[in-house]
Amino acid sequence: MTSVADLCDEHEETVEVCEIQFRDFGGNTAFAGPIRTVRCYEDNSVVKALLAEPGEDCVLVVDGGGSLRRALVGDVLAGDAVKNGWAGIVVFGAVRDSVVLSTLDIGIKALGTIPMRGIKRGEGVVDTPVAFGGVVFVPGDMLHADEDGIAVLAADG
């Protein structure tokens, strides 16, 4: 896999780079795939439902509004993601069960950890553009991530 830094050099005029300094939590620190999205706030019901479906090597980008009060992904949901073929998860928010997450064969980036689980109200929007860190994450665009950060290339470019 091409490093994110090399990708940025090759596509300097068209690449979008996320300005947020995410932490790595999954067993894979480098991952890439087409984007799927969820927008939710402290409610991970829709995240759970989506990760239970076939991932087809996609990366789930979760816009949790940057909240660090509730975890949107933990060991059970991340385990489902591995089982169902997701390449990675990016959470603009918190995760939990970080020790277990580090053993899983998936890339996971998030702002931090909190032991409180997400609430379940069934709220959230799937596959709509979400924006944070100076990037608009559009479903179908390609996300590339490694230890240096996250870069996105438009599907049509």
Backbone torsions as a table, in degrees:
resi	resn	phi	psi	omega
1	MET	NA	135.0	177.6
2	THR	-67.7	137.6	178.8
3	SER	-66.2	154.7	179.1
4	VAL	-63.3	-37.6	178.1
5	ALA	-61.7	-45.5	178.1
6	ASP	-65.1	-38.9	176.9
7	LEU	-59.6	-42.6	178.5
8	CYS	-64.3	-38.4	177.3
9	ASP	-64.6	-41.7	-177.4
10	GLU	-71.9	-28.7	-174.7
11	HIS	-126.6	39.1	-172.8
12	GLU	-54.1	-33.9	-176.1
13	GLU	-81.1	-19.7	-173.6
14	THR	-120.7	-14.9	-176.6
15	VAL	-75.8	144.5	171.5
16	GLU	-109.3	134.8	-177.9
17	VAL	-119.7	128.2	179.5
18	CYS	-72.2	128.4	-176.3
19	GLU	-85.3	-3.9	-179.2
20	ILE	-82.3	136.4	178.9
21	GLN	-88.1	81.6	179.9
22	PHE	-70.7	155.4	172.2
23	ARG	-99.3	149.1	177.0
24	ASP	-90.9	132.9	179.1
25	PHE	-124.1	-25.4	-177.9
26	GLY	-80.3	171.2	177.7
27	GLY	-70.1	-20.8	177.1
28	ASN	-107.0	125.4	178.2
29	THR	-93.7	-15.4	176.8
30	ALA	-118.5	128.6	179.8
31	PHE	-157.5	161.2	-179.3
32	ALA	-156.7	155.4	176.0
33	GLY	168.5	169.8	176.0
34	PRO	-64.0	144.6	-176.9
35	ILE	-82.7	136.1	162.2
36	ARG	-119.8	152.8	-176.7
37	THR	-132.2	154.4	168.7
38	VAL	-137.4	133.6	170.4
39	ARG	-111.8	122.1	-179.6
40	CYS	-154.9	167.8	178.9
41	TYR	-137.4	105.5	177.6
42	GLU	63.8	2.8	180.0
43	ASP	-116.5	113.9	-176.6
44	ASN	-103.6	18.3	-179.7
45	SER	-57.5	-46.2	-177.5
46	VAL	-72.0	-35.1	175.6
47	VAL	-60.3	-46.8	179.4
48	LYS	-58.8	-46.4	-179.0
49	ALA	-63.1	-41.6	-177.4
50	LEU	-69.3	-41.8	-180.0
51	LEU	-69.9	-13.9	175.7
52	ALA	-82.4	-8.7	179.0
53	GLU	-95.6	162.5	175.7
54	PRO	-57.7	128.5	-177.0
55	GLY	-87.5	-24.3	178.0
56	GLU	50.8	42.7	178.2
57	ASP	61.1	25.6	176.2
58	CYS	-85.4	165.6	174.0
59	VAL	-111.6	124.8	177.2
60	LEU	-87.6	120.5	176.2
61	VAL	-103.0	117.8	-176.9
62	VAL	-108.2	113.9	175.1
63	ASP	-90.4	95.9	179.4
64	GLY	-95.4	18.6	178.1
65	GLY	67.9	12.4	179.8
66	GLY	76.8	8.8	-177.7
67	SER	-68.8	134.6	174.4
68	LEU	-110.7	18.9	-178.3
69	ARG	-89.5	-26.0	-178.4
70	ARG	-139.5	138.5	177.6
71	ALA	-79.2	133.5	178.7
72	LEU	-96.2	-17.2	176.8
73	VAL	-140.0	136.2	174.3
74	GLY	-135.3	-165.7	-174.3
75	ASP	-63.3	-36.8	-177.7
76	VAL	-68.3	-49.6	-179.4
77	LEU	-65.2	-41.2	178.6
78	ALA	-65.8	-36.7	175.6
79	GLY	-62.8	-40.5	174.8
80	ASP	-61.1	-40.9	-179.7
81	ALA	-61.4	-43.2	178.5
82	VAL	-62.9	-49.3	-177.8
83	LYS	-59.7	-33.0	-175.2
84	ASN	-99.1	10.6	169.9
85	GLY	81.0	29.1	173.8
86	TRP	-81.0	141.4	179.5
87	ALA	-80.8	-33.0	-177.5
88	GLY	-171.8	171.4	178.1
89	ILE	-138.6	131.8	173.5
90	VAL	-117.8	122.7	-176.7
91	VAL	-117.4	113.6	171.2
92	PHE	-83.0	74.5	-173.3
93	GLY	166.3	-154.0	-173.4
94	ALA	-111.5	158.8	172.5
95	VAL	-124.6	173.7	174.1
96	ARG	-141.6	177.6	-177.7
97	ASP	60.6	42.3	-172.0
98	SER	-60.9	-32.3	179.7
99	VAL	-64.7	-44.9	178.7
100	VAL	-68.3	-42.3	-179.7
101	LEU	-54.8	-37.7	-177.4
102	SER	-66.7	-14.7	-179.6
103	THR	-96.1	-5.7	-174.0
104	LEU	-90.0	147.0	-178.0
105	ASP	-83.2	67.2	-179.8
106	ILE	-159.3	151.9	173.2
107	GLY	-87.8	132.6	177.3
108	ILE	-137.6	122.9	174.1
109	LYS	-120.6	139.8	179.2
110	ALA	-154.5	170.6	179.0
111	LEU	-73.3	-35.9	-177.1
112	GLY	179.1	-164.5	-177.8
113	THR	-122.0	156.8	172.0
114	ILE	-156.2	139.2	-178.0
115	PRO	-76.4	-13.7	-178.5
116	MET	-74.3	129.2	179.3
117	ARG	-76.1	160.4	176.5
118	GLY	-66.0	153.5	177.0
119	ILE	-85.0	162.7	-175.2
120	LYS	-122.1	95.6	175.8
121	ARG	-119.6	-2.7	-179.2
122	GLY	76.2	19.4	-177.9
123	GLU	-96.6	142.3	177.2
124	GLY	151.5	155.8	-179.1
125	VAL	-121.5	133.3	-176.7
126	VAL	-106.6	141.7	171.8
127	ASP	55.0	47.6	169.9
128	THR	-121.9	147.7	178.8
129	PRO	-56.4	137.3	175.0
130	VAL	-125.8	152.3	-176.0
131	ALA	-134.1	133.6	170.2
132	PHE	-164.9	156.4	177.8
133	GLY	63.1	25.7	178.9
134	GLY	81.1	9.2	-178.6
135	VAL	-125.3	140.4	168.5
136	VAL	-99.2	117.2	-179.7
137	PHE	-92.0	109.0	-175.5
138	VAL	-103.6	127.2	177.4
139	PRO	-52.7	132.7	-179.2
140	GLY	98.0	-24.4	174.4
141	ASP	-68.2	163.3	-177.3
142	MET	-98.6	125.4	176.0
143	LEU	-102.4	134.5	176.4
144	HIS	-123.7	131.6	-178.4
145	ALA	-138.8	144.3	170.3
146	ASP	-155.8	-164.9	-175.9
147	GLU	-62.7	-21.0	-179.5
148	ASP	-86.4	-17.5	179.1
149	GLY	143.9	-161.3	-175.1
150	ILE	-123.0	131.1	176.6
151	ALA	-129.1	147.7	-179.3
152	VAL	-128.3	134.8	174.0
153	LEU	-118.2	134.2	179.5
154	ALA	-62.1	143.1	-178.5
155	ALA	-62.1	-31.1	-177.5
156	ASP	-90.4	5.3	-177.2
157	GLY	-121.1	NA	NA
